[in-house]
Amino acid sequence: MPNGPVGSTEEDVGKIPRDPRLMGSLLDDLDEGVYFTDRDRRVLYWNRGAEAITGFPASRVVGSRCRDNLLMHVDEEGTQLCMGGCPLEATMTDGDPREAHVFLHHADGHRVPVRVRSLPLRDQAGTIVGAGRSSRPIEMPQKQPDASPSSRNSPTLTP
């Protein structure tokens, strides 16, 4: 089974340049937000896509920890994920990738609905040393108005 991308061999993966500047340049050109953390959830890398989605520049985020709650990730019920139930932390614990729809706090103060995907980062020995996360803005479905007979007879309030 290949250790690299689907459809590639170990030999093919070995041909990919390992220049960190090249990898950073490629990641910065993505529209999707990408960041990497260490085991302590300290942000080590923050791409331009993450800056655009969150409004926070890399200079403000790199070095901070997820639990510093800068982005204040919450689920649909408003549960703060960085304080408990963090998909990134769970991925680092068991090595399983995770995907979730969450809301993050934009630098301007509003909430942004995003789909996040967390993946473990492993060293040469296979030990989990951190995690990577990608974020993409999504459209959240609007709640449909109550169509019950009692609501149709209710008075309508206008501002």
C-alpha positions in Angstrom: 0.0 0.0 0.0 1.5 3.4 -1.0 2.4 5.8 1.8 1.8 8.9 -0.3 -1.1 10.2 -2.4 -3.6 7.7 -3.9 -2.2 6.3 -7.1 1.4 7.0 -6.4 4.2 4.7 -5.4 6.7 5.3 -2.7 9.3 5.9 -5.4 7.1 8.6 -7.0 6.5 10.3 -3.6 10.3 10.3 -3.1 10.7 12.5 -6.2 8.6 15.3 -4.8 10.9 18.2 -3.8 11.1 18.5 0.0 11.9 22.3 -0.1 9.8 23.9 2.7 9.7 27.2 0.7 8.2 25.4 -2.3 5.6 23.6 -0.1 4.8 26.9 1.7 4.4 28.7 -1.6 2.1 26.0 -2.9 0.0 26.0 0.3 -0.2 29.8 0.2 -1.7 29.7 -3.3 -4.7 27.6 -2.1 -8.0 29.4 -1.5 -8.7 26.9 1.3 -7.4 27.8 4.7 -4.6 25.5 5.9 -2.7 25.5 9.2 -0.5 23.1 11.1 -0.1 22.6 14.8 2.3 20.8 17.1 1.0 18.3 19.8 0.3 21.3 22.1 -2.0 22.7 19.4 0.4 25.6 18.9 0.0 27.0 15.4 3.2 26.5 13.4 2.0 27.5 9.9 -1.0 29.6 8.7 -1.5 30.1 5.0 -3.0 33.1 3.0 -6.3 31.2 2.6 -6.6 31.0 6.4 -5.9 34.7 6.6 -8.6 35.5 4.0 -11.2 33.3 5.7 -10.6 34.4 9.2 -9.3 38.0 8.8 -6.4 37.1 11.1 -2.9 37.6 9.6 -0.3 34.8 10.1 1.7 37.2 12.3 -1.1 37.2 14.8 -1.9 33.5 14.8 1.5 31.6 14.4 2.7 30.8 17.9 -0.7 31.0 19.5 -2.5 27.8 20.7 -5.9 26.7 19.6 -7.0 26.7 23.2 -6.1 30.4 23.4 -9.5 30.6 21.7 -8.6 33.2 19.1 -10.9 31.6 16.5 -13.5 30.5 19.1 -14.6 27.5 17.1 -18.2 26.5 18.0 -20.5 23.8 16.7 -24.1 24.4 15.6 -25.3 24.3 19.2 -22.8 27.0 20.3 -20.5 24.5 22.1 -16.9 25.9 22.3 -14.8 23.2 20.7 -11.4 24.5 21.7 -12.2 23.9 25.4 -13.5 20.4 24.9 -14.6 18.2 21.9 -11.9 19.6 19.6 -11.7 17.6 16.4 -8.0 18.5 16.0 -7.1 17.2 19.4 -9.1 14.0 18.8 -7.2 13.5 15.5 -3.9 13.8 17.4 -5.1 11.3 20.0 -6.3 8.5 17.8 -4.8 9.3 14.3 -8.2 9.3 12.6 -9.0 12.1 10.2 -12.1 14.1 11.0 -14.4 16.4 9.2 -17.0 18.8 10.8 -19.1 21.8 10.1 -18.2 24.5 12.6 -18.3 28.3 13.0 -15.2 30.4 13.6 -14.8 33.9 14.9 -13.7 36.3 12.2 -11.3 39.1 13.1 -14.1 41.6 12.3 -16.3 39.9 15.0 -18.8 37.9 12.9 -19.1 34.1 12.7 -18.1 32.3 9.6 -19.5 28.8 8.9 -16.7 26.5 7.6 -16.1 22.8 6.8 -12.9 21.8 8.6 -10.9 18.6 8.0 -8.2 17.6 10.5 -5.4 15.2 9.6 -2.6 13.8 11.8 1.0 14.9 11.0 3.5 12.1 11.6 7.3 12.0 11.8 9.5 9.4 10.0 8.8 6.8 12.7 5.0 7.2 12.3 4.6 9.0 15.6 1.9 11.7 15.6 3.7 15.1 16.1 0.9 17.4 15.3 -2.1 18.0 13.0 -3.0 19.8 9.9 -6.4 21.4 9.4 -8.0 22.7 6.2 -11.0 25.1 6.3 -13.4 26.1 3.6 -16.3 28.5 4.0 -19.7 26.9 3.5 -23.3 28.0 3.1 -25.4 27.0 6.1 -29.0 26.0 5.3 -31.5 28.6 6.5 -34.0 27.4 9.0 -37.4 27.0 7.4 -40.2 29.0 9.0 -42.7 27.0 11.0 -45.5 25.9 8.7 -47.8 24.5 11.3 -51.4 25.7 11.2 -51.1 27.5 14.5 -48.2 29.6 13.2 -50.2 30.7 10.1 -52.8 32.2 12.4 -50.2 34.0 14.6 -49.8 37.7 14.2 -46.8 38.9 12.3 -44.4 41.3 14.0 -42.5 43.7 11.9 -39.6 46.0 13.1 
